[in-house]
Amino acid sequence: MSNPNPVSSLFTQVDITPTASSKPQQTHGYGDEHAILLRQILTAQDRQNELMEELVNLLGTNHKQRQHELAQWKKANPHLSVSCRKAAESLSKVQVEFIDKMTEEVHDNADVFMDGEFMLNEFVDRFGPRMAHLNGVLQVLSQLGATNNGPGAQTS
């Protein structure tokens, strides 16, 4: 009882194959655009790598030069180097005591620091500069007094 004609008339064939003129224009445009973009990205990445290599070489050269100068200074001043190491060890103990006092003050006054800016500023003014200067002096003494562990290092 079914009539195949009404159902088959609902479905039609649609030709979805691209024509010869439309396919190259769409693919060609996007393909070239993507290829150009990828080449630009690759060129930029290559340049970035070159710059990074130059930066690493520059920093490495500066570090090696500084290490060489420091080794020469230590060789020319062996007693002073030992003295710097001992001073750094002593000053490190002073730094530990200073930090202990500072942290104790923070624990005792944490609520006051949270509530009032004046007390926090007083705390920073009292401890900040001393801490910064102490760290700077300690760093210099530590570098000048550091022992060489590389080949040809002197032993004291």
matplotlib code that plots the C-alpha trace (Angstrom):
import matplotlib.pyplot as plt

x = [0.0, 2.9, 3.5, 7.3, 6.9, 5.8, 8.7, 11.3, 10.2, 11.3, 14.9, 16.9, 20.4, 22.8, 26.1, 28.6, 31.8, 33.6, 34.0, 37.5, 37.6, 36.3, 38.6, 42.0, 40.9, 39.7, 42.5, 45.2, 44.3, 44.1, 47.1, 49.3, 48.1, 48.9, 52.2, 53.2, 52.1, 54.0, 57.2, 56.9, 56.5, 59.5, 61.6, 60.6, 61.4, 64.8, 65.6, 64.5, 66.8, 69.7, 69.1, 68.9, 72.1, 73.8, 72.4, 73.6, 77.1, 77.3, 76.2, 78.5, 81.4, 80.7, 80.4, 83.6, 85.4, 84.1, 85.2, 88.6, 89.1, 87.9, 90.3, 93.2, 92.2, 92.2, 95.5, 97.0, 95.4, 95.2, 95.3, 92.6, 90.5, 90.7, 89.9, 86.8, 85.6, 86.0, 84.3, 81.4, 81.0, 80.8, 78.6, 76.3, 75.7, 74.9, 72.5, 70.7, 70.3, 69.1, 66.5, 65.5, 64.8, 63.0, 60.7, 60.0, 58.9, 56.6, 55.0, 54.5, 53.0, 51.3, 47.9, 49.2, 50.9, 47.6, 45.6, 47.9, 50.1, 52.2, 53.5, 54.3, 56.2, 58.2, 59.0, 60.2, 62.2, 63.9, 64.7, 64.7, 67.8, 69.9, 68.8, 69.6, 73.0, 73.8, 72.9, 75.0, 78.1, 77.6, 77.4, 80.6, 82.5, 81.1, 82.2, 85.7, 86.1, 84.6, 86.9, 87.6, 86.5, 87.5, 90.7, 93.8, 92.1, 94.3, 93.8, 94.4]
y = [0.0, 2.4, 4.6, 5.1, 8.2, 10.6, 9.6, 9.6, 13.1, 14.4, 13.4, 15.0, 14.6, 17.5, 17.7, 18.5, 18.1, 21.4, 22.9, 23.1, 26.9, 27.2, 24.6, 26.1, 29.5, 28.5, 26.0, 28.1, 31.2, 29.6, 27.3, 30.2, 32.3, 29.5, 28.7, 32.4, 32.6, 29.5, 30.8, 34.1, 32.2, 30.0, 33.1, 34.8, 31.7, 31.3, 35.0, 34.6, 31.5, 33.5, 36.3, 33.8, 32.2, 35.6, 36.5, 33.2, 33.6, 37.2, 36.3, 33.3, 35.4, 38.0, 35.4, 33.7, 37.0, 37.8, 34.4, 34.8, 38.3, 37.0, 34.0, 36.5, 38.7, 35.7, 34.5, 38.0, 38.4, 34.9, 36.1, 38.7, 36.0, 33.8, 36.8, 37.6, 34.0, 34.1, 37.5, 36.2, 33.3, 35.6, 38.1, 35.2, 34.5, 38.2, 38.0, 35.0, 36.9, 40.0, 37.9, 36.2, 39.6, 40.8, 37.8, 37.9, 41.5, 40.5, 37.8, 40.1, 42.9, 41.2, 42.6, 46.1, 45.9, 44.8, 47.5, 50.5, 51.6, 53.8, 50.9, 48.9, 51.8, 52.2, 48.5, 48.6, 51.8, 50.2, 46.8, 47.2, 49.3, 47.4, 44.1, 45.3, 46.6, 43.6, 41.3, 43.3, 43.2, 39.5, 38.8, 40.6, 38.9, 35.6, 36.0, 37.2, 34.5, 31.6, 28.7, 27.5, 24.0, 23.8, 22.5, 24.2, 25.5, 26.6, 25.0, 27.2]
z = [0.0, 0.3, -2.6, -3.2, -5.2, -2.5, -0.2, -2.9, -4.0, -0.5, -1.1, -3.9, -4.9, -4.3, -6.0, -3.3, -5.4, -5.8, -9.1, -10.6, -10.3, -6.6, -5.0, -5.8, -4.7, -1.2, -0.5, -2.1, -0.1, 3.3, 2.6, 1.6, 4.5, 7.0, 5.4, 5.5, 9.2, 10.1, 8.4, 10.2, 13.5, 12.7, 11.8, 15.0, 17.0, 15.3, 16.1, 19.7, 20.0, 18.6, 21.1, 24.0, 23.0, 22.9, 26.3, 27.8, 26.3, 27.6, 31.1, 31.1, 30.0, 32.6, 35.3, 34.3, 34.2, 37.7, 39.0, 37.5, 39.0, 42.4, 42.2, 41.4, 44.3, 46.7, 45.4, 45.9, 49.4, 50.9, 54.6, 53.9, 52.2, 55.3, 57.5, 55.3, 55.7, 59.5, 59.6, 57.5, 59.8, 62.8, 61.1, 60.1, 63.8, 64.4, 61.5, 63.1, 66.4, 64.5, 62.6, 65.8, 67.5, 64.4, 64.2, 67.9, 67.4, 64.5, 66.6, 69.6, 67.5, 64.5, 65.5, 66.0, 62.5, 60.9, 62.6, 62.2, 59.4, 61.8, 63.8, 60.7, 59.2, 62.5, 62.4, 58.8, 59.4, 62.4, 61.0, 57.2, 56.5, 59.0, 57.5, 54.0, 54.9, 57.0, 54.1, 51.7, 54.0, 54.7, 51.0, 50.2, 53.0, 52.0, 48.3, 49.3, 51.8, 49.9, 49.3, 45.8, 45.1, 41.5, 39.9, 41.1, 44.2, 47.1, 50.5, 53.6]

ax = plt.figure().add_subplot(projection="3d")
ax.plot(x, y, z, "-o")
ax.set_aspect("equal")
plt.show()
